[in-house]
Each structure stands twice: as C-alpha cells, then as structure tokens.
Amino acid sequence: MKRHLAPVAALLISVSILLTGQGLQGALLPMRATIENFSPIAVGAMGAAYFLGFTLGCLKGGELVRRVGHIRVFLAMSAIASAAPLVHGLVVNPLAWDLLRFVTGFCLASLYMVIESWLNESSDNSNRGLIFSMYTMITLTMMAAGQMMTLLCEPTGLQLFIIASVLFSIGAVPVALSVSPSPAQPARTDIDLRELMAVSPSGAMGCFVAGLANGSFWGLAPVFAGVTGDAVSMAAWFMAAVVIGGAVTQWPLGLLSDRFGRRKILVAVALLAGLAGIALAAGMLHLGAKSTIFLAAAWGGFAFPVYSISVAYANDYADPSDYVRMSAGLLLIYGLGAVAGPFIASALMTWHNPSGLFWFAAATHVILIAFIGFRFIKEGNQAEEPIAFGDALAAAQTASQVYEEELGD
C-alpha cells in the first residue's frame, strides 16, 4: 500500500485539505440559501451552475494541463477557488451565487482532472480500483469533516465562508512544496464522447448516473434534511452521515472490484443505493432522526462508490498516454449528469415534496442496472475483456466516426 501511495502522498494531502473546504462550502451554501428564503428552484439552479462550470472545466482544463503542466494548474485553480467563498459571504444574491458556483465548478473540474490523471499514471489494472477507492475514501472523510464545520459558527455570518477560503488556500501548499515528479504533460487533450462510449459504455453510463444522483444530492440534500428535523443541525448530521458512509465503503468495494470484476460490483452497489434511496423517500416524514441518519449513511455507502468504480472500470481500457483525455471525458459525462440532475430533482421536489430528491436518485440507479443488464445480454462475457483505449481508437476510420460495434464494456 505504501509503495502505491508514496508517489502521490503530497497530492492526496493537498486534496484532502482542499475538499474539507469544499465540504464546508457545499453544506453551507444550501443552508444559508434556505435561511435567506431562496426557492428550491433557486437552490437547484446553484447546483446546476456549479456543474455547468464543471462541464466547461472538463472541456478546457485538459488544454491548461497540456500548456503549463499538472502542478501549475492545481495551484492556479486552488487560488481562484479560495476567493469564491469570501465573495459568497459578502454578496448574498441568487444570481451572484450562481456565477460564483459556476467559477468554483470550473476550478474543481480542473483540479479533479489533475488528480485523477495523476492517480491513473500511478496505478494499473490490478490495483486501480483500490487506488481510486483509497483516494475517494480519504477525500470523502475530509469532506465529512468539512460538513461538520457548519456547527462551528452560525451560518448567517461570514466566519464559515472565511474558514472555507482558508482551507482552499492551505490545500495548495503540499503540492507546491512536493519533490515528487508530476506526470508528463499530455500531447492530446481533445475529448470525443462517442469514442469514450465505444470503449466502455457501462463505465461511461455509471459516471453519468453518478452525476445525476450525486449532483442532485450536493445541491438539494440540506433542503431534504431540513424537513426531517432542525434545519441546521439535522442538515449537518445528514450530510456528514452520507459522506462518512461513502468513505467507509470505498476501500472494500474497490478491493472487491479488483478481485471479482467491476461490472458485478457496480450492479450490486447500484441496487443497494436504489433501495436505500427508496427507503429515505418513502420514510421521510415517518422515520426518526437515528433511522434517517442510518439510511443516509447507507445511501452514501453505495451511491458514492458508483463513480469511483465506474472510473476505474473505464480506465482499465485506456492507454497511459490517454489518461488526461479519459479523465476529462469521464468528468464531462459526470458533469453533464450533474447539470441536469438538480433541475430534475428540484422540479420533483417542488411538484411533490422534498422526498422527490431520493425518488429521483433511486430511479437513476435502476436505470444503470437496466443498462448494464442490457449490455450483458447483448455482449455476454466478451465485454469483460479489457480493450485498450488506444487500440479502440485505431479501429475507427476517423476520430469523429460513430462506432458501429462497441468494442468493450
């Protein structure tokens, strides 16, 4: 384990601190928006704005990495992201917050691209699930700490926004001072989603479903939690429970995906996430606080690994020279889902009630199971054989041609 993590230790320390600030900000903004009487649609628009910026970051971040390298992009995006919470606290306005969330989304997409391509270069098919699960476990644990920081001060003041800004700034220091070599700058960073879908349809679909469900969760879960108890404390405990649940299950599920196949584990976690979502939605007004927190942890424990397992699944087919492209493409697919998710979920919450959030999340996981089942029936076990990303591209007559035969799953 040490041998695999040592080359990226500084990166993991940096991202852990940075995502503590992201966890604090992610919980604080919907809470403050609710206190300021923002409508559910306005709160959903904030989440969509974040992921719209995230999508643009996926499209343009790779070019930044190609031009100036991984470390410089990491430092620049951390600096910009650290300024956003301060402006949030100074200007309390839905439109201003939408713009700020857009900027933050762009920064975080670029940061994730750097992180995930770096991790891919430090892993192979035999341990990629374990490496990515450890990365996600570390970051989710720190995000849970950030969620709980909302209890340090009243959300109506500026103090929590300042703390989030400080964490974003400090998070850049370990990478800035690291002596470990960064990955080589990629020669190509263009994204073709049709190529990516041809390489790993189930991996790509898993990322899209994770975007739909998780994007909705980050934007709207505090609104759901506020209905089940005290708006501030229940939201903090609910969000923390989901994140802790996701952190605890990452390592064992990643290890299982390395040993028994990612497709089997992906179906299992999607099924269990769907069942936990149904339980939360159906029991919203009937469950006690402890039961709600338990189900929240269960949902996070199975919904969050969908993304990390899907990324590992797709990258099993990638050539090392394409890791930045692959990371950018998968993040883009995730971002597209996360742009649409908050709008759909907030509409369901407005039309029905806040339980619509987890009815929607459950439906997305059912769709993923159905898609993988269709792929299994269509392709059978041959879809389990890894096919390199570069080999798949060579089979196409042109880079933009639609593949007539899906080469892998």
QUIGIQUI-V631523 format. One record per backbone hydrogen bond with DSSP energy under -0.5 kcal/mol. NH is the residue of the N-H (numbers start at 0). CO is the residue of the C=O. If there is no record, write none. Layout:
BEGIN
NH,CO  NH,CO
END
This chain:
BEGIN
4,0  5,1  7,4  8,5  11,7  12,8  13,9  14,10  15,11  16,12  17,13  18,14  19,15  20,16  21,17  22,18  23,19  24,20  25,21  26,22  27,23  28,24  29,25  30,26  31,27  32,28  33,29  34,30  35,31  36,33  37,32  42,38  43,39  44,40  45,41  46,42  47,43  48,44  49,45  50,46  51,47  52,48  53,49  54,50  55,51  56,52  57,53  58,54  59,55  60,56  61,57  63,59  64,60  65,61  66,62  67,63  68,63  68,64  72,68  73,69  74,70  75,71  76,72  77,73  78,74  79,75  80,76  81,77  82,78  82,79  83,79  84,80  86,82  87,83  88,84  89,85  90,86  91,89  92,90  96,92  97,93  98,94  99,95  100,96  101,97  102,98  103,99  104,100  105,101  106,102  107,103  108,104  109,105  110,106  111,107  112,108  113,109  114,110  115,111  116,112  117,113  118,114  119,115  120,116  121,117  121,118  122,119  126,123  127,123  130,126  131,127  132,128  133,129  134,130  135,131  136,132  137,133  138,134  139,135  140,136  141,137  142,138  143,139  144,140  145,141  146,142  147,143  148,144  149,146  150,147  151,148  152,148  156,153  161,157  162,158  163,159  164,160  165,161  166,162  167,163  168,164  169,165  170,166  171,168  172,169  173,169  175,171  176,172  177,173  177,174  195,191  196,192  197,193  198,194  199,195  200,407  203,199  204,200  205,201  206,202  207,203  208,204  209,205  210,206  211,207  212,208  213,209  214,210  215,211  216,212  217,213  218,214  219,215  220,216  222,219  223,219  224,220  225,221  226,222  226,223  227,223  227,224  228,224  233,229  234,229  234,230  235,231  236,232  237,233  238,234  239,235  240,236  241,237  242,238  243,239  244,240  245,241  246,242  247,243  248,244  249,245  249,246  250,246  251,247  252,248  253,249  254,250  255,251  256,252  257,253  258,254  259,255  260,256  264,260  265,261  266,262  267,263  268,264  269,265  270,266  271,267  272,268  273,269  274,270  275,271  276,272  277,273  278,274  279,275  280,276  281,277  282,278  283,280  285,282  286,282  291,287  292,288  293,289  294,290  295,291  296,292  297,293  298,294  299,295  300,296  301,297  301,298  302,298  303,299  305,302  306,303  307,303  308,304  309,305  310,306  311,307  312,308  313,309  314,310  315,311  315,312  316,313  317,314  321,318  322,319  325,321  326,322  327,323  328,324  329,325  330,326  331,327  332,328  333,329  334,330  335,331  336,332  337,333  338,334  339,335  340,336  341,337  342,338  343,339  344,340  345,341  346,342  347,343  348,344  349,345  350,346  351,347  352,347  355,352  356,353  357,354  358,354  359,355  360,356  361,357  362,358  363,359  364,360  365,361  366,362  367,363  368,364  369,365  370,366  371,367  372,368  373,369  374,370  375,371  376,372  377,373  378,374  379,374  379,375  381,378  382,379  383,380  384,381  385,383  388,316  391,387  392,388  393,389  394,390  394,391  395,392  400,397  406,197  407,197  408,382
END
